[in-house]
């Protein structure tokens, strides 16, 4: 599956009380540029490999997902080099687009990103961010969860 997305800092967090939320725990077994990730997203467990489609372009990746059992996830978790946790809020922003607002937890507490996945490159390029979106950080290496895993908010604050 091809993933086309943009990532933004969040200027103002909207009222999240009415939006679906899900806890995410993810760890990395290898490092960029094509990290191998395991993730628990609610009751779903998966192994993911993201492969950049273009060098130095973080907006498009081939994403290969394999569903895991909880047992497989726990076995693989012992191989994790670095990890992070976050709560994701799914916000319908119209035009068949969903904004995934990630509120990071633990050592990354204080960090909030919003990602929007697009069905095509053309739709991504014509996208106008909502008022509460902040700076577009799609092409910044620090916007990748594989970069953030194992770091603290203090370590990345200067990059923002």
Z-matrix of the N, CA and C atoms (Angstrom, degrees):
N
C 1 1.451
C 2 1.532 1 108.50
N 3 1.310 2 115.94 1 136.11
C 4 1.463 3 120.92 2 176.25
C 5 1.526 4 108.16 3 -90.66
N 6 1.321 5 115.16 4 130.17
C 7 1.464 6 121.49 5 178.61
C 8 1.527 7 107.29 6 -108.97
N 9 1.328 8 115.76 7 123.90
C 10 1.464 9 122.31 8 177.69
C 11 1.521 10 105.99 9 -120.81
N 12 1.332 11 116.85 10 118.00
C 13 1.463 12 118.74 11 -174.69
C 14 1.520 13 112.08 12 -150.53
N 15 1.316 14 113.99 13 161.05
C 16 1.462 15 122.86 14 172.39
C 17 1.521 16 107.52 15 -123.45
N 18 1.319 17 115.28 16 147.31
C 19 1.461 18 122.03 17 179.26
C 20 1.525 19 108.89 18 -123.27
N 21 1.335 20 115.42 19 137.01
C 22 1.460 21 121.68 20 -178.27
C 23 1.520 22 110.14 21 -131.14
N 24 1.322 23 115.71 22 149.36
C 25 1.454 24 119.24 23 163.62
C 26 1.519 25 106.36 24 -69.28
N 27 1.304 26 117.06 25 166.75
C 28 1.462 27 120.42 26 -179.96
C 29 1.524 28 108.30 27 -113.08
N 30 1.333 29 114.93 28 122.60
C 31 1.463 30 121.68 29 -179.69
C 32 1.534 31 110.35 30 -77.23
N 33 1.319 32 115.69 31 -48.54
C 34 1.471 33 122.31 32 -179.86
C 35 1.520 34 107.94 33 -138.41
N 36 1.313 35 117.06 34 122.37
C 37 1.459 36 120.09 35 178.23
C 38 1.522 37 108.76 36 -74.09
N 39 1.336 38 117.26 37 123.57
C 40 1.469 39 119.22 38 177.95
C 41 1.529 40 110.69 39 -70.35
N 42 1.308 41 116.89 40 168.64
C 43 1.465 42 121.21 41 174.87
C 44 1.524 43 107.56 42 -64.82
N 45 1.324 44 116.78 43 117.96
C 46 1.460 45 121.33 44 -173.40
C 47 1.521 46 114.20 45 -99.25
N 48 1.320 47 117.82 46 2.12
C 49 1.464 48 120.49 47 -172.66
C 50 1.519 49 114.36 48 -61.24
N 51 1.322 50 118.55 49 -28.20
C 52 1.466 51 119.69 50 -176.26
C 53 1.528 52 113.69 51 -97.47
N 54 1.330 53 117.44 52 3.22
C 55 1.456 54 119.66 53 -175.50
C 56 1.523 55 111.90 54 -102.16
N 57 1.328 56 114.30 55 146.67
C 58 1.456 57 121.05 56 176.53
C 59 1.530 58 108.69 57 -61.09
N 60 1.324 59 115.34 58 137.29
C 61 1.459 60 119.60 59 176.80
C 62 1.522 61 109.71 60 -128.34
N 63 1.316 62 114.94 61 151.85
C 64 1.455 63 119.86 62 179.65
C 65 1.528 64 109.32 63 -145.08
N 66 1.311 65 115.85 64 137.32
C 67 1.466 66 121.87 65 177.83
C 68 1.528 67 108.42 66 -81.82
N 69 1.320 68 115.57 67 136.33
C 70 1.462 69 121.43 68 -179.85
C 71 1.521 70 108.87 69 -128.02
N 72 1.326 71 114.15 70 132.03
C 73 1.464 72 122.26 71 174.24
C 74 1.516 73 105.30 72 -124.78
N 75 1.321 74 117.08 73 123.08
C 76 1.454 75 118.59 74 -179.41
C 77 1.515 76 111.17 75 -138.78
N 78 1.323 77 114.32 76 145.81
C 79 1.449 78 121.08 77 -179.95
C 80 1.516 79 110.31 78 -134.43
N 81 1.317 80 115.36 79 158.41
C 82 1.456 81 122.06 80 -176.57
C 83 1.519 82 110.02 81 -117.46
N 84 1.325 83 114.25 82 130.29
C 85 1.454 84 121.65 83 -179.19
C 86 1.525 85 110.18 84 -96.42
N 87 1.326 86 117.07 85 -19.55
C 88 1.458 87 121.80 86 176.20
C 89 1.530 88 107.85 87 -141.52
N 90 1.324 89 115.74 88 173.15
C 91 1.464 90 121.77 89 -173.63
C 92 1.522 91 111.74 90 -104.86
N 93 1.359 92 116.39 91 166.13
C 94 1.453 93 120.54 92 176.25
C 95 1.530 94 110.11 93 -57.38
N 96 1.334 95 119.46 94 158.10
C 97 1.454 96 125.92 95 19.12
C 98 1.533 97 114.66 96 -86.40
N 99 1.320 98 118.97 97 -13.84
C 100 1.469 99 120.85 98 -179.87
C 101 1.520 100 109.47 99 -127.27
N 102 1.334 101 116.61 100 71.33
C 103 1.464 102 118.72 101 -175.15
C 104 1.529 103 113.12 102 -67.24
N 105 1.309 104 114.73 103 149.79
C 106 1.454 105 122.31 104 173.99
C 107 1.522 106 106.58 105 -99.06
N 108 1.335 107 115.94 106 121.38
C 109 1.467 108 121.50 107 -172.91
C 110 1.525 109 110.04 108 -118.82
N 111 1.328 110 115.30 109 141.75
C 112 1.456 111 119.46 110 166.51
C 113 1.521 112 106.70 111 -115.71
N 114 1.328 113 114.52 112 145.17
C 115 1.463 114 119.10 113 -173.82
C 116 1.518 115 110.68 114 -144.23
N 117 1.333 116 112.64 115 138.86
C 118 1.458 117 120.15 116 167.25
C 119 1.514 118 105.80 117 -109.16
N 120 1.324 119 115.43 118 119.70
C 121 1.463 120 121.87 119 -179.13
C 122 1.518 121 105.53 120 -123.24
N 123 1.338 122 116.03 121 91.93
C 124 1.457 123 119.96 122 -172.70
C 125 1.514 124 108.89 123 67.98
N 126 1.328 125 116.52 124 -120.78
C 127 1.466 126 122.04 125 179.24
C 128 1.525 127 112.82 126 -97.65
N 129 1.324 128 117.37 127 8.86
C 130 1.461 129 121.35 128 -178.00
C 131 1.528 130 109.04 129 -105.87
N 132 1.329 131 114.71 130 134.62
C 133 1.460 132 121.66 131 -179.81
C 134 1.520 133 107.77 132 -120.43
N 135 1.353 134 116.52 133 135.47
C 136 1.457 135 118.16 134 -178.14
C 137 1.515 136 111.99 135 -151.17
N 138 1.309 137 113.46 136 157.39
C 139 1.454 138 124.03 137 174.43
C 140 1.523 139 105.43 138 -111.99
N 141 1.338 140 116.99 139 131.46
C 142 1.467 141 120.54 140 -175.57
C 143 1.518 142 110.59 141 -133.06
N 144 1.314 143 114.63 142 138.92
C 145 1.459 144 122.28 143 172.07
C 146 1.519 145 106.30 144 -121.93
N 147 1.348 146 115.70 145 122.81
C 148 1.464 147 120.63 146 175.96
C 149 1.521 148 107.75 147 -106.52
N 150 1.330 149 114.99 148 128.44
C 151 1.452 150 120.70 149 -178.85
C 152 1.532 151 107.85 150 -120.02
N 153 1.347 152 117.46 151 116.23
C 154 1.475 153 119.45 152 179.70
C 155 1.530 154 110.88 153 -59.01
N 156 1.332 155 115.60 154 138.98
C 157 1.467 156 120.27 155 177.90
C 158 1.525 157 111.41 156 -83.78
N 159 1.336 158 116.44 157 -29.74
C 160 1.462 159 121.70 158 178.24
C 161 1.523 160 107.82 159 -134.77
N 162 1.308 161 116.32 160 140.62
C 163 1.458 162 120.73 161 177.69
C 164 1.528 163 109.79 162 -62.50
N 165 1.315 164 116.45 163 136.24
C 166 1.471 165 124.16 164 179.25
C 167 1.524 166 113.76 165 60.93
N 168 1.330 167 118.55 166 25.65
C 169 1.461 168 122.47 167 173.59
C 170 1.522 169 107.03 168 -125.51
N 171 1.322 170 115.78 169 108.38
C 172 1.467 171 121.24 170 -175.87
C 173 1.528 172 112.80 171 -89.65
N 174 1.328 173 117.61 172 3.75
C 175 1.465 174 119.28 173 -175.97
C 176 1.527 175 113.72 174 -86.52
N 177 1.332 176 117.57 175 -19.50
C 178 1.466 177 120.18 176 -176.81
C 179 1.516 178 111.07 177 -133.33
N 180 1.320 179 115.71 178 127.82
C 181 1.455 180 122.32 179 178.99
C 182 1.512 181 109.70 180 -139.52
N 183 1.319 182 114.44 181 152.40
C 184 1.452 183 118.14 182 165.12
C 185 1.520 184 104.74 183 -87.26
N 186 1.316 185 116.08 184 129.19
C 187 1.459 186 121.22 185 -177.15
C 188 1.528 187 108.50 186 -117.99
N 189 1.319 188 115.36 187 121.20
C 190 1.461 189 121.49 188 179.73
C 191 1.525 190 107.14 189 -111.22
N 192 1.336 191 116.95 190 119.31
C 193 1.459 192 122.56 191 -177.90
C 194 1.526 193 110.45 192 -115.45
N 195 1.328 194 115.26 193 137.87
C 196 1.462 195 121.68 194 174.77
C 197 1.524 196 106.69 195 -127.73
N 198 1.331 197 115.73 196 123.62
C 199 1.462 198 119.18 197 176.55
C 200 1.519 199 109.71 198 -68.85
N 201 1.332 200 115.62 199 140.57
C 202 1.459 201 122.93 200 178.20
C 203 1.517 202 110.05 201 -118.63
N 204 1.305 203 116.09 202 157.99
C 205 1.463 204 119.85 203 168.05
C 206 1.522 205 107.26 204 -82.97
N 207 1.314 206 116.58 205 164.04
C 208 1.466 207 119.68 206 177.02
C 209 1.528 208 109.92 207 -60.09
N 210 1.321 209 117.12 208 -38.73
C 211 1.465 210 121.63 209 178.79
C 212 1.531 211 110.41 210 -60.73
N 213 1.340 212 117.54 211 -46.56
C 214 1.464 213 121.20 212 179.03
C 215 1.531 214 110.97 213 -62.51
N 216 1.334 215 115.77 214 -41.78
C 217 1.459 216 120.54 215 178.45
C 218 1.533 217 110.43 216 -58.73
N 219 1.319 218 116.66 217 -47.86
C 220 1.471 219 120.22 218 -178.76
C 221 1.526 220 111.74 219 -63.74
N 222 1.325 221 117.66 220 -38.39
C 223 1.468 222 121.18 221 176.97
C 224 1.529 223 110.62 222 -64.02
N 225 1.326 224 116.32 223 -45.15
C 226 1.467 225 120.19 224 179.69
C 227 1.527 226 112.21 225 -69.07
N 228 1.322 227 116.75 226 -30.69
C 229 1.473 228 120.24 227 -178.64
C 230 1.537 229 110.95 228 -58.36
N 231 1.304 230 117.71 229 -28.39
C 232 1.474 231 120.64 230 179.24
C 233 1.531 232 111.52 231 -65.87
N 234 1.344 233 117.22 232 -15.35
C 235 1.467 234 122.00 233 179.99
C 236 1.529 235 113.25 234 -97.35
N 237 1.320 236 116.83 235 -1.02
C 238 1.462 237 121.49 236 -176.04
C 239 1.524 238 111.00 237 -67.07
N 240 1.342 239 114.90 238 132.43
C 241 1.463 240 122.01 239 177.66
C 242 1.524 241 111.78 240 -89.11
N 243 1.326 242 116.71 241 -33.78
C 244 1.459 243 121.73 242 -178.75
C 245 1.520 244 107.88 243 -156.32
N 246 1.340 245 115.88 244 155.03
C 247 1.464 246 118.94 245 -174.92
C 248 1.521 247 111.15 246 -149.73
N 249 1.330 248 114.31 247 172.47
C 250 1.462 249 121.34 248 174.23
C 251 1.520 250 108.83 249 -155.04
N 252 1.335 251 114.90 250 164.08
C 253 1.460 252 121.74 251 175.57
C 254 1.512 253 108.93 252 -134.36
N 255 1.330 254 114.29 253 148.20
C 256 1.462 255 119.60 254 -179.20
C 257 1.517 256 109.14 255 -157.78
N 258 1.329 257 114.02 256 161.98
C 259 1.459 258 120.65 257 171.10
C 260 1.510 259 106.89 258 -110.20
N 261 1.331 260 115.27 259 129.25
C 262 1.462 261 121.10 260 -178.90
C 263 1.530 262 109.54 261 -106.83
N 264 1.330 263 115.28 262 132.72
C 265 1.464 264 122.95 263 174.88
C 266 1.520 265 107.21 264 -111.47
N 267 1.318 266 116.98 265 128.19
C 268 1.464 267 122.37 266 179.87
C 269 1.523 268 108.79 267 -99.39
N 270 1.330 269 115.69 268 118.37
C 271 1.456 270 122.20 269 -172.86
C 272 1.527 271 109.85 270 -121.46
N 273 1.322 272 116.69 271 117.11
C 274 1.459 273 121.63 272 177.34
C 275 1.529 274 107.46 273 -71.39
N 276 1.333 275 115.90 274 119.22
C 277 1.470 276 119.47 275 -178.51
C 278 1.532 277 111.77 276 -111.14
N 279 1.329 278 116.38 277 16.32
C 280 1.462 279 120.78 278 177.47
C 281 1.517 280 112.49 279 85.41
N 282 1.314 281 115.89 280 171.76
C 283 1.467 282 123.63 281 179.99
C 284 1.532 283 111.74 282 53.76
N 285 1.345 284 115.62 283 34.80
C 286 1.467 285 122.66 284 -179.61
C 287 1.524 286 113.28 285 59.30
N 288 1.328 287 116.35 286 30.97
C 289 1.465 288 121.26 287 178.94
C 290 1.523 289 110.04 288 -116.02
N 291 1.329 290 114.69 289 144.25
C 292 1.465 291 121.85 290 177.56
C 293 1.524 292 108.30 291 -119.76
N 294 1.319 293 116.55 292 128.80
C 295 1.464 294 121.95 293 172.36
C 296 1.522 295 107.01 294 -91.44
N 297 1.317 296 115.90 295 126.89
C 298 1.461 297 121.49 296 176.90
C 299 1.517 298 107.57 297 -103.87
N 300 1.337 299 114.95 298 104.01
C 301 1.458 300 121.15 299 -178.44
C 302 1.523 301 107.72 300 -91.43
N 303 1.336 302 116.56 301 118.42
C 304 1.456 303 122.32 302 -178.38
C 305 1.519 304 110.30 303 -105.45
N 306 1.333 305 115.23 304 120.50
C 307 1.465 306 122.35 305 175.55
C 308 1.520 307 105.74 306 -104.39
N 309 1.314 308 115.62 307 108.54
C 310 1.458 309 120.89 308 -176.44
C 311 1.526 310 110.63 309 -74.69
N 312 1.321 311 114.98 310 151.58
C 313 1.463 312 121.38 311 -176.14
C 314 1.523 313 110.41 312 -123.95
N 315 1.318 314 115.69 313 177.14
C 316 1.461 315 120.57 314 177.50
C 317 1.517 316 111.14 315 64.78
N 318 1.327 317 116.51 316 -134.01
C 319 1.462 318 121.57 317 -177.69
C 320 1.528 319 113.23 318 -63.12
N 321 1.317 320 117.55 319 -20.87
C 322 1.468 321 121.43 320 179.71
C 323 1.527 322 112.59 321 -97.44
N 324 1.320 323 116.50 322 10.18
C 325 1.462 324 120.89 323 179.69
C 326 1.525 325 109.77 324 -55.22
N 327 1.332 326 115.62 325 132.43
C 328 1.461 327 121.73 326 -176.10
C 329 1.518 328 111.86 327 109.68
N 330 1.321 329 116.50 328 -16.56
C 331 1.454 330 121.76 329 179.90
C 332 1.527 331 109.51 330 -94.24
N 333 1.338 332 116.30 331 131.75
C 334 1.463 333 121.82 332 179.03
C 335 1.530 334 107.93 333 -138.28
N 336 1.333 335 115.51 334 124.71
C 337 1.464 336 122.37 335 176.55
C 338 1.516 337 108.34 336 -119.97
N 339 1.315 338 115.72 337 159.70
C 340 1.463 339 121.16 338 169.14
C 341 1.526 340 107.47 339 -131.86
N 342 1.335 341 115.43 340 132.14
C 343 1.458 342 121.84 341 178.70
C 344 1.525 343 108.98 342 -118.79
N 345 1.322 344 114.50 343 145.13
C 346 1.460 345 120.50 344 174.79
C 347 1.521 346 106.60 345 -128.38
N 348 1.336 347 116.17 346 126.26
C 349 1.460 348 121.73 347 175.10
C 350 1.518 349 108.81 348 -95.43
N 351 1.324 350 115.26 349 142.96
C 352 1.457 351 121.64 350 -174.95
C 353 1.522 352 110.98 351 -121.44
N 354 1.340 353 116.74 352 149.07
C 355 1.469 354 119.84 353 178.36
C 356 1.529 355 113.36 354 -76.05
N 357 1.348 356 117.11 355 -15.92
C 358 1.470 357 119.53 356 -179.96
C 359 1.532 358 109.95 357 -154.96
N 360 1.319 359 114.50 358 162.08
C 361 1.466 360 121.96 359 177.11
C 362 1.530 361 109.71 360 -63.75
N 363 1.317 362 116.87 361 -38.97
C 364 1.471 363 121.41 362 -178.21
C 365 1.529 364 111.17 363 -63.25
N 366 1.319 365 116.40 364 -43.64
C 367 1.468 366 119.55 365 179.07
C 368 1.518 367 110.21 366 -66.07
N 369 1.334 368 117.45 367 -38.98
C 370 1.463 369 120.10 368 177.23
C 371 1.530 370 110.47 369 -61.40
N 372 1.315 371 116.66 370 -45.57
C 373 1.462 372 120.41 371 -176.91
C 374 1.530 373 112.82 372 -66.68
N 375 1.331 374 118.36 373 -26.68
C 376 1.461 375 121.02 374 180.00
C 377 1.542 376 112.30 375 -93.65
N 378 1.325 377 117.59 376 -0.75
C 379 1.462 378 121.76 377 -176.32
C 380 1.526 379 111.57 378 -67.08
N 381 1.330 380 115.19 379 132.43
C 382 1.470 381 121.56 380 174.95
C 383 1.528 382 106.79 381 -108.55
N 384 1.343 383 117.13 382 116.47
C 385 1.468 384 120.32 383 -177.44
C 386 1.533 385 112.07 384 -61.45
N 387 1.317 386 114.67 385 149.42
C 388 1.456 387 120.30 386 176.97
C 389 1.525 388 109.82 387 -70.57
N 390 1.320 389 115.66 388 161.97
C 391 1.465 390 122.42 389 -176.37
C 392 1.531 391 112.12 390 -56.19
N 393 1.325 392 118.21 391 -37.08
C 394 1.464 393 120.44 392 -175.80
C 395 1.525 394 113.56 393 -81.08
N 396 1.338 395 116.78 394 -8.11
C 397 1.463 396 120.32 395 175.04
C 398 1.527 397 108.11 396 -72.14
N 399 1.312 398 115.31 397 147.35
C 400 1.461 399 121.09 398 175.46
C 401 1.514 400 110.61 399 -102.82
N 402 1.304 401 115.30 400 -148.59
C 403 1.460 402 123.93 401 -176.79
C 404 1.528 403 111.29 402 -60.16
N 405 1.336 404 116.07 403 137.50
C 406 1.466 405 122.86 404 174.54
C 407 1.529 406 107.51 405 -73.30
N 408 1.327 407 116.29 406 117.00
C 409 1.469 408 121.33 407 -178.48
C 410 1.534 409 111.32 408 -116.89
N 411 1.311 410 116.44 409 19.24
C 412 1.464 411 121.16 410 -176.64
C 413 1.525 412 112.32 411 -52.04
N 414 1.304 413 117.44 412 -42.72
C 415 1.467 414 120.70 413 -175.12
C 416 1.528 415 113.37 414 -91.75
N 417 1.310 416 116.67 415 8.43
C 418 1.468 417 120.20 416 177.11
C 419 1.527 418 109.37 417 -90.79
N 420 1.322 419 117.41 418 131.89
C 421 1.469 420 120.16 419 -177.89
C 422 1.523 421 112.01 420 -60.71
N 423 1.339 422 117.67 421 -29.05
C 424 1.463 423 120.02 422 -178.46
C 425 1.524 424 113.12 423 -72.30
N 426 1.346 425 116.87 424 -8.29
C 427 1.465 426 118.40 425 178.82
C 428 1.529 427 112.14 426 -79.61
N 429 1.317 428 117.79 427 -12.06
C 430 1.463 429 121.71 428 -179.57
C 431 1.526 430 110.21 429 -80.11
N 432 1.314 431 116.31 430 130.77
C 433 1.460 432 120.34 431 177.80
C 434 1.523 433 111.67 432 -59.46
N 435 1.337 434 117.10 433 -31.52
C 436 1.465 435 120.39 434 178.00
C 437 1.524 436 111.19 435 -65.06
N 438 1.321 437 117.65 436 -28.72
C 439 1.466 438 121.81 437 174.52
C 440 1.526 439 110.34 438 -76.22
N 441 1.324 440 116.57 439 -41.58
C 442 1.465 441 121.76 440 -175.96
C 443 1.527 442 113.88 441 -70.56
N 444 1.324 443 116.15 442 -32.11
C 445 1.466 444 120.74 443 -176.39
C 446 1.526 445 110.06 444 -56.62
N 447 1.329 446 114.85 445 132.41
C 448 1.452 447 120.76 446 179.14
C 449 1.514 448 114.87 447 83.79
N 450 1.326 449 117.09 448 -1.53
C 451 1.470 450 120.62 449 179.68
C 452 1.526 451 109.51 450 -105.73
N 453 1.331 452 115.12 451 168.28
C 454 1.462 453 120.84 452 176.07
C 455 1.524 454 108.84 453 -109.52
N 456 1.320 455 115.19 454 162.17
C 457 1.467 456 120.44 455 177.28
C 458 1.527 457 110.18 456 -57.18
N 459 1.330 458 117.52 457 -40.48
C 460 1.473 459 120.72 458 -179.77
C 461 1.520 460 111.54 459 -60.80
N 462 1.331 461 117.70 460 -34.39
C 463 1.465 462 121.13 461 -179.28
C 464 1.528 463 112.34 462 -69.99
N 465 1.317 464 117.33 463 -30.76
C 466 1.460 465 118.70 464 -176.02
C 467 1.529 466 113.29 465 -105.65
N 468 1.316 467 117.31 466 -9.73
C 469 1.463 468 120.72 467 -176.86
C 470 1.517 469 112.04 468 -55.39
N 471 1.309 470 117.66 469 -39.33
C 472 1.476 471 120.67 470 -178.62
C 473 1.531 472 112.42 471 -68.16
N 474 1.344 473 117.46 472 -21.05
C 475 1.462 474 121.59 473 178.68
C 476 1.523 475 111.96 474 -79.18
N 477 1.327 476 115.52 475 -24.03
C 478 1.452 477 120.53 476 -177.52
C 479 1.484 478 107.83 477 -75.95
